[in-house]
Amino acid sequence: MAFLQEAIPLKQRADYTYRHNAKTGRHGWLRLTPAYSLKIVEEIISNQPKSTFVFDPFCGTGTTALTAAYFGNKSVTTDINPFLLWLAKAKTRIYTNQEIENTKEACKTVIDLVKKQKIEPLASPPIHNIERWWKPDTLHFLQLLLASIKKTVPENSAEQTLLQVGFCRSLIQLSNAAFNHQSMSFKNSQQLELEFEEDKLEQFSQNIHFVLSGAEDNPLENAKVIYADATEIGNFIKEKFDLVITSPPYVNRMSYIRELRPYMYWLGYLLNGRDAGELDWQAIGGTWGIATSRLTDWERPTNYFKSQNLDSVIEKISQNDNKNGKLLSQYVEKYFQDMWSHFKGLPNILSSHAQVHYIVGNSTFYGNLVSAELIYAEMLKKLGFSNIKAQPIRKRNSKKDLVEFDVTASWK
């Protein structure tokens, strides 16, 4: 098994993060901090023929599928989160000129309904401490805005999808939430609030303009977006793929649910906090709500992945002098056992000579380095993959030990 060391000092490279996606058409429709850069996918896929069939088992915001589609490659992407599936479908959809024109007209109707207060506002979503997210007048505005969208366009139509993406952009821009680190915080609402409803409507109008400019740029190929549990991909996927490009959740207790909650509550994908915890428990690396409390009862499966490297770091994390050490050691082990379940399904869905690329970062717990890239490489080697490499591609932050890797391998 080969492990490539970087010959020159690594840089943080914002172009390899979600920041690069922000102003890039459909890729920038909605931000998600853990999302990876489309530039990474472009660099991998640019030398592949259009006949290459691409698979991404950790859909996220649909970066891999959309990039592949723009390159003219067919692709399949999967996830267990219904909102992420909706977003990926929205981003990879082929929109007609008529649907775009209809959305422009619908936007005018929506704005007119809100201005004239001609519609009953929807009930506010059941978000805990919702007043921390939006001031009362902003919350009322969002309730009117979503009600107007629902009244103006048919359910599940392309026009509704595009308007809802613009709505999601507005609701997060008008919120007090700060998504700049792992623990949720809230900004001073007095500094963020747009004073007049006209300003909020203008912001919504600008968001729709941005969304439609991306919608006009249709990809060259269709992408298939389906529900599937990444730990059981063999039960959901029947195709054979030439290339896997994906970025699984990292072993760092950063949950997608954390940032997705406002969108998911407003669009009806979550009804309460327990739903969020249940969904996060199903996800690899999930830690929200009950997902954390259930870790105490989690037990290693009988067909677990055996690794001295993994056992060593788990033992160090679980030391009694580490606060919550036992719980976090359980988290780390469950993460890798779930990833093992995922990797075991790969051989059944890969064509001969297929290549895989897993973009993953390492992490630290109580000063103990968890080298996810090495453990991934161990798993791939045990399954019979060859040409296994763990190429460091960027520093993740100011801590010199935290690095992001591209773990690559070839199938038989």
PyMOL commands that set and color helices and strands:
alter all, ss='L'
color gray80, all
select helices_A, chain A and resi 14-16+18-21+25-28+38-45+63-70+82-92+97-115+130-133+136-152+158-173+189-192+197-215+230-236+256-266+273-282+290-297+308-317+325-349+372-382
alter helices_A, ss='H'
color red, helices_A
select strands_A, chain A and resi 54-56+75-79+177-178+185-186+223-227+241-246+350-361+363-365+368-370+386-395+403-410
alter strands_A, ss='S'
color yellow, strands_A
deselect
rebuild
show_as cartoon
